[in-house]
Amino acid sequence: MAYTLGIDLDIDQVKLCLIQLDGPQKVPYVDWLIFRVPFNLGPDYYCEFGSALMETIAHFLFVKKLGPQQINRIYFVCGMPYSAFANFEEGLHYTANMFIQSLFDPERVGILRADGKPMSPREVMQVKGENASAFVGTQFYGAAYLASRLYKNALTVDVGSGATHITPVVKSRIDPQGRKLPKYLRHRLTEQQLLYKGTLYTSVNQLSAGVSMKDGLYPFTPRVCRMAIVASLLKYVHPEIAREHDFPLLEEKDARILIARAIGMDTKSLLPKEIDQIAQNIYEQLSDQVGEAFLKVLKAQGRMGSQMQLVTSGIGGKHLMETAFRRDQGLRERLIHLADKLPHRLHEVSSAYGMALYAMDRLMDASLAPDRIEVLP
């Protein structure tokens, strides 16, 4: 019996995914968890966060009657969890040391580099300077790995609560051109493969100067209005999913108040249908911008682009990309949604699930099918 654990760490949220495989030719079992860490960038933030992370992992395993030493392999990816530090190097070394001092065998832990290489915590302690950026924003690898196990050629878009990752898969290899670059994070940012835009956390001010109505452009005020408020009206994220990501949807009445305030108006000045249209306008701005970035990356693939499966993942991937291509039936028909293919809502934690599956494949020298899996009893 073998166990692998995939971990996706961000500044205030962690996703865990555990896979159990009872033997060759057996269907693997899976369980997963999302937990939220209070956002506090004080001097003790990461110390407290490290303790909370290890305690949560230990409890997650304890419920399954497992101890840390029973986990055969752990693969770890992250978003941008190092804001409490002066630079990526400091944060990366803290993370590596956190595993070295934990109850887990550090030799079984792989901290994933952007090129897909899992490195042990002790190896990571030797990484210096900008080389540390190769371990940041690596969440893309999870959904891309799942797609690479399902399709030979694909372009994946993983839409989360605050960021979107767009990644090509060519001949089952994840971004073979881009990941050769030593400064891969710069590449992903400048080529729009990593966008800090998502379906809940993103502020509407990140999208544009304002919204257009019949009588002109209404500029956004400095007041922060996040996409979670828009989701409260348009219902493009299920309320349970929003709660799991610590952005519970509001009552429609309260959402309308905040959307009106976002353009310097109020609910006495705007009709309900006008506020609904503002919300739709904002959502279409987000979807169009992600869609444009997606098409840019697709175009960069040249003739291979026409052979690629267009794969969506994440909590917002399906709805947002269908909205992005609402005027292009041909592209909409090419979309394949992991939300429809993966059981047990695993598309919501594709980063952690992809890592757990990657770890199991390497451990067992196998190629497990991502869509053939059962829930742990």
C-alpha positions as CSV (number, residue, x, y, z in Angstrom):
1,M,0.0,0.0,0.0
2,A,1.4,3.4,-1.0
3,Y,0.4,6.9,-0.1
4,T,1.3,10.2,-1.7
5,L,0.4,13.8,-0.7
6,G,0.1,16.8,-2.9
7,I,0.4,20.2,-1.3
8,D,-0.4,23.6,-2.9
9,L,0.7,26.5,-0.6
10,D,-0.3,30.1,-1.0
11,I,-0.1,33.0,1.3
12,D,-3.4,32.4,3.1
13,Q,-4.7,29.1,1.7
14,V,-3.4,25.5,1.5
15,K,-4.8,22.7,-0.6
16,L,-4.0,19.1,0.4
17,C,-4.7,15.9,-1.7
18,L,-4.0,12.4,-0.5
19,I,-3.8,9.4,-2.8
20,Q,-3.8,5.8,-1.6
21,L,-2.9,3.0,-4.0
22,D,-3.4,-0.6,-2.8
23,G,-1.3,-2.2,-5.5
24,P,-0.7,-2.5,-9.3
25,Q,-3.9,-2.6,-11.4
26,K,-5.9,-1.3,-8.4
27,V,-8.0,1.9,-8.6
28,P,-6.5,4.6,-6.4
29,Y,-8.4,6.3,-3.7
30,V,-8.3,10.1,-3.0
31,D,-9.3,12.6,-0.4
32,W,-8.6,16.4,-0.3
33,L,-8.9,19.4,1.9
34,I,-8.8,23.2,1.5
35,F,-8.0,25.3,4.6
36,R,-7.6,29.0,5.1
37,V,-4.9,30.7,7.1
38,P,-5.6,34.2,8.6
39,F,-4.0,36.8,6.5
40,N,-1.4,38.6,8.7
41,L,1.9,39.9,7.5
42,G,3.3,40.6,10.9
43,P,6.8,39.4,11.9
44,D,5.4,36.1,13.3
45,Y,3.2,35.4,10.3
46,Y,5.2,32.7,8.7
47,C,6.3,31.0,11.9
48,E,2.7,30.7,12.9
49,F,1.7,29.7,9.4
50,G,4.4,26.9,9.3
51,S,3.1,25.5,12.6
52,A,-0.5,25.7,11.4
53,L,0.4,24.0,8.1
54,M,2.1,21.0,9.8
55,E,-0.6,20.7,12.4
56,T,-3.3,20.7,9.8
57,I,-1.5,18.1,7.6
58,A,-1.0,15.9,10.7
59,H,-4.7,16.2,11.6
60,F,-5.7,15.5,8.0
61,L,-3.6,12.3,8.1
62,F,-4.7,11.4,11.7
63,V,-8.4,11.3,10.6
64,K,-7.3,8.8,8.0
65,K,-5.4,6.8,10.7
66,L,-2.1,7.6,9.1
67,G,1.1,9.0,10.5
68,P,3.7,11.2,8.8
69,Q,6.1,8.3,8.3
70,Q,3.5,6.3,6.3
71,I,3.5,8.9,3.5
72,N,5.8,7.6,0.8
73,R,6.2,10.8,-1.1
74,I,5.1,14.4,-0.8
75,Y,5.2,16.9,-3.7
76,F,4.8,20.6,-3.0
77,V,3.9,23.5,-5.3
78,C,3.2,27.1,-4.3
79,G,1.7,30.4,-5.5
80,M,3.0,33.6,-3.9
81,P,3.3,32.6,-0.2
82,Y,6.4,34.6,0.6
83,S,5.1,38.1,1.1
84,A,6.2,38.1,4.7
85,F,9.8,37.8,3.6
86,A,12.2,40.3,2.0
87,N,12.6,38.0,-1.0
88,F,11.8,34.6,-2.5
89,E,15.0,33.0,-1.3
90,E,14.3,33.7,2.4
91,G,10.8,32.3,2.1
92,L,11.9,29.3,0.1
93,H,14.6,28.4,2.6
94,Y,12.0,28.8,5.5
95,T,9.7,26.4,3.7
96,A,12.5,23.9,3.1
97,N,13.6,24.1,6.7
98,M,10.0,23.6,7.8
99,F,10.0,20.2,6.2
100,I,13.4,19.3,7.4
101,Q,12.3,19.9,11.0
102,S,8.9,18.3,10.6
103,L,7.9,14.7,11.4
104,F,8.0,13.9,7.7
105,D,11.1,12.2,6.2
106,P,12.6,15.2,4.3
107,E,14.1,12.8,1.7
108,R,10.5,11.9,0.7
109,V,9.6,15.5,0.1
110,G,9.9,17.1,-3.3
111,I,9.6,20.9,-3.7
112,L,8.7,21.3,-7.3
113,R,10.8,23.6,-9.5
114,A,9.1,25.2,-12.5
115,D,10.7,22.7,-15.0
116,G,8.9,19.8,-13.1
117,K,11.9,18.6,-11.1
118,P,11.1,17.8,-7.5
119,M,14.0,18.8,-5.2
120,S,14.6,17.7,-1.7
121,P,14.4,20.4,1.1
122,R,18.1,20.1,1.6
123,E,18.8,20.7,-2.1
124,V,16.5,23.7,-2.0
125,M,18.5,25.2,0.9
126,Q,21.3,25.7,-1.6
127,V,19.2,27.7,-4.1
128,K,20.2,31.4,-4.2
129,G,19.1,34.7,-5.7
130,E,16.7,34.8,-8.6
131,N,17.0,31.0,-9.0
132,A,14.5,30.9,-6.1
133,S,11.8,32.4,-8.4
134,A,11.8,29.0,-10.2
135,F,9.9,27.7,-7.1
136,V,7.3,30.4,-7.1
137,G,4.0,30.4,-9.1
138,T,4.4,26.6,-9.7
139,Q,0.7,25.8,-9.2
140,F,0.3,25.6,-12.9
141,Y,2.0,22.2,-12.9
142,G,-0.9,20.4,-11.3
143,A,-3.6,21.0,-13.9
144,A,-1.0,20.8,-16.7
145,Y,0.1,17.4,-15.4
146,L,-3.5,16.1,-15.3
147,A,-4.0,17.3,-18.9
148,S,-0.8,15.7,-20.0
149,R,-2.1,12.3,-18.7
150,L,-5.4,12.7,-20.6
151,Y,-4.2,14.4,-23.9
152,K,-1.1,14.4,-25.9
153,N,-1.4,18.1,-26.9
154,A,-3.4,20.6,-24.9
155,L,-3.6,24.1,-23.7
156,T,-4.7,24.3,-20.1
157,V,-6.3,27.2,-18.3
158,D,-6.6,26.9,-14.5
159,V,-8.8,29.7,-13.1
160,G,-8.7,30.1,-9.4
161,S,-10.0,32.6,-6.9
162,G,-7.2,35.1,-7.4
163,A,-5.0,33.9,-10.3
164,T,-5.1,32.1,-13.6
165,H,-2.5,29.8,-15.1
166,I,-2.3,29.1,-18.9
167,T,0.1,26.3,-19.9
168,P,0.7,24.4,-23.1
169,V,1.2,20.7,-23.2
170,V,3.1,19.4,-26.3
171,K,3.5,15.7,-26.9
172,S,2.6,15.1,-23.3
173,R,5.4,17.4,-22.1
174,I,4.5,20.5,-20.0
175,D,5.5,23.7,-21.7
176,P,8.7,22.2,-23.3
177,Q,9.9,25.6,-24.7
178,G,9.1,27.9,-21.8
179,R,10.4,25.8,-18.9
180,K,13.8,25.6,-20.5
181,L,14.3,29.3,-19.6
182,P,16.3,30.0,-16.4
183,K,14.0,32.9,-15.5
184,Y,10.8,31.1,-16.1
185,L,8.7,33.2,-13.7
186,R,9.5,36.3,-15.8
187,H,8.5,34.4,-18.9
188,R,5.1,33.3,-17.5
189,L,4.3,36.8,-16.3
190,T,5.4,38.6,-19.5
191,E,3.8,36.1,-21.8
192,Q,0.5,36.2,-19.9
193,Q,0.7,32.6,-18.8
194,L,0.3,33.7,-15.2
195,L,-2.4,36.3,-14.6
196,Y,-3.2,37.7,-11.2
197,K,-6.9,37.6,-12.0
198,G,-9.5,35.2,-10.7
199,T,-13.1,34.7,-9.9
200,L,-13.3,35.7,-6.3
201,Y,-10.4,37.6,-4.8
202,T,-9.6,40.0,-7.8
203,S,-10.5,43.6,-7.3
204,V,-12.6,45.1,-10.1
205,N,-10.1,48.0,-10.3
206,Q,-7.6,45.5,-11.7
207,L,-9.7,45.0,-14.8
208,S,-10.3,48.5,-16.2
209,A,-11.0,52.1,-15.4
210,G,-14.7,51.5,-15.1
211,V,-17.9,50.2,-16.8
212,S,-19.8,51.6,-19.8
213,M,-23.5,52.3,-19.5
214,K,-25.9,53.9,-22.0
215,D,-24.9,57.4,-20.9
216,G,-21.2,56.9,-20.7
217,L,-18.3,55.5,-18.7
218,Y,-18.6,55.2,-15.0
219,P,-15.2,55.1,-13.4
220,F,-14.5,52.7,-10.5
221,T,-14.0,54.4,-7.1
222,P,-10.9,53.6,-4.9
223,R,-13.2,51.5,-2.8
224,V,-12.3,47.8,-3.2
225,C,-15.0,45.7,-4.8
226,R,-13.9,42.1,-5.3
227,M,-15.2,39.6,-7.8
228,A,-16.8,37.7,-5.0
229,I,-19.4,40.5,-4.8
230,V,-20.1,40.1,-8.6
231,A,-20.3,36.3,-8.0
232,S,-23.0,37.0,-5.4
233,L,-25.3,38.3,-8.1
234,L,-24.3,36.2,-11.1
235,K,-23.9,32.9,-9.2
236,Y,-21.0,31.7,-11.4
237,V,-19.4,30.1,-8.3
238,H,-21.3,27.7,-6.1
239,P,-21.9,29.1,-2.5
240,E,-20.2,26.1,-0.9
241,I,-17.1,26.6,-3.1
242,A,-17.0,30.3,-2.3
243,R,-17.1,29.5,1.5
244,E,-14.3,27.0,1.2
245,H,-12.2,29.8,-0.4
246,D,-13.2,32.2,2.5
247,F,-15.2,34.4,0.2
248,P,-18.8,33.6,1.2
249,L,-21.3,35.0,-1.2
250,L,-23.4,37.9,0.0
251,E,-27.2,38.4,-0.1
252,E,-28.2,39.9,-3.4
253,K,-29.4,43.1,-1.6
254,D,-26.0,43.6,0.0
255,A,-24.1,42.8,-3.2
256,R,-26.1,45.4,-5.2
257,I,-25.2,48.1,-2.6
258,L,-21.5,47.4,-3.0
259,I,-21.6,47.2,-6.8
260,A,-23.4,50.5,-6.9
261,R,-20.8,52.0,-4.6
262,A,-18.0,50.6,-6.8
263,I,-18.9,53.2,-9.5
264,G,-19.8,56.0,-7.1
265,M,-23.6,55.5,-7.1
266,D,-26.2,53.9,-4.8
267,T,-29.2,51.7,-5.1
268,K,-31.6,54.6,-5.0
269,S,-30.0,56.0,-8.2
270,L,-29.7,52.8,-10.1
271,L,-32.4,50.3,-11.0
272,P,-31.8,46.6,-10.0
273,K,-31.5,45.7,-13.7
274,E,-28.8,48.3,-14.2
275,I,-26.8,47.0,-11.3
276,D,-27.2,43.5,-12.7
277,Q,-25.9,44.7,-16.0
278,I,-22.9,46.4,-14.3
279,A,-22.1,43.0,-12.6
280,Q,-22.3,41.3,-16.0
281,N,-20.2,43.9,-17.6
282,I,-17.5,43.4,-15.0
283,Y,-17.6,39.7,-15.3
284,E,-17.3,39.9,-19.1
285,Q,-14.3,42.2,-18.7
286,L,-12.6,39.5,-16.6
287,S,-13.5,36.7,-18.9
288,D,-12.5,38.6,-22.0
289,Q,-9.1,39.4,-20.6
290,V,-8.4,35.8,-19.6
291,G,-9.7,34.7,-23.0
292,E,-7.4,37.1,-24.8
293,A,-4.4,35.9,-22.8
294,F,-5.4,32.3,-23.6
295,L,-5.6,33.0,-27.4
296,K,-2.2,34.7,-27.2
297,V,-0.6,31.6,-25.8
298,L,-2.5,29.4,-28.2
299,K,-1.3,31.5,-31.2
300,A,2.3,31.2,-29.9
301,Q,2.0,27.4,-30.4
302,G,1.9,27.9,-34.2
303,R,0.5,25.1,-36.2
304,M,0.4,22.9,-33.2
305,G,-2.3,25.1,-31.7
306,S,-5.0,23.6,-34.1
307,Q,-4.2,20.1,-32.7
308,M,-4.5,21.1,-29.0
309,Q,-7.3,20.2,-26.7
310,L,-8.5,23.3,-24.8
311,V,-8.7,22.2,-21.2
312,T,-10.2,24.2,-18.4
313,S,-9.7,23.7,-14.7
314,G,-10.1,25.4,-11.3
315,I,-13.1,26.8,-9.6
316,G,-13.9,29.2,-12.4
317,G,-12.5,27.6,-15.5
318,K,-15.6,26.2,-17.1
319,H,-18.0,29.1,-16.7
320,L,-15.4,31.8,-17.3
321,M,-14.0,30.3,-20.5
322,E,-17.4,29.6,-21.9
323,T,-18.2,33.3,-21.3
324,A,-14.9,34.4,-22.8
325,F,-15.8,32.5,-26.1
326,R,-19.5,33.4,-26.0
327,R,-19.2,34.9,-29.5
328,D,-17.0,32.1,-31.0
329,Q,-18.9,28.8,-31.2
330,G,-16.0,27.0,-32.7
331,L,-13.7,27.7,-29.8
332,R,-16.5,26.9,-27.3
333,E,-17.0,23.5,-28.8
334,R,-13.3,22.8,-28.4
335,L,-13.3,23.4,-24.7
336,I,-12.9,20.4,-22.5
337,H,-13.7,20.9,-18.8
338,L,-12.0,18.9,-16.1
339,A,-15.1,19.8,-14.0
340,D,-16.9,17.4,-16.2
341,K,-14.2,14.7,-16.5
342,L,-12.8,14.4,-12.9
343,P,-15.0,12.9,-10.1
344,H,-15.3,14.3,-6.6
345,R,-14.8,18.0,-7.5
346,L,-11.1,17.3,-8.0
347,H,-10.9,20.1,-10.6
348,E,-11.2,22.5,-7.7
349,V,-7.9,21.3,-6.2
350,S,-6.2,20.3,-9.5
351,S,-2.9,21.8,-8.4
352,A,-2.7,19.5,-5.3
353,Y,-4.3,16.5,-7.0
354,G,-1.9,16.8,-9.9
355,M,1.0,16.8,-7.5
356,A,-0.3,13.8,-5.6
357,L,-0.8,11.9,-8.9
358,Y,2.6,13.0,-10.2
359,A,4.2,11.7,-7.0
360,M,2.4,8.4,-7.2
361,D,3.3,7.9,-10.9
362,R,7.0,8.4,-10.1
363,L,6.8,6.3,-7.0
364,M,5.1,3.3,-8.7
365,D,6.7,3.9,-12.1
366,A,3.1,4.0,-13.5
367,S,0.8,6.2,-15.5
368,L,-2.4,6.4,-13.5
369,A,-5.6,7.7,-15.2
370,P,-6.6,11.0,-13.5
371,D,-10.3,10.3,-14.1
372,R,-10.3,6.7,-12.7
373,I,-10.2,7.3,-8.9
374,E,-12.5,6.7,-5.9
375,V,-13.0,8.5,-2.6
376,L,-11.2,7.2,0.4
377,P,-13.6,5.4,2.7
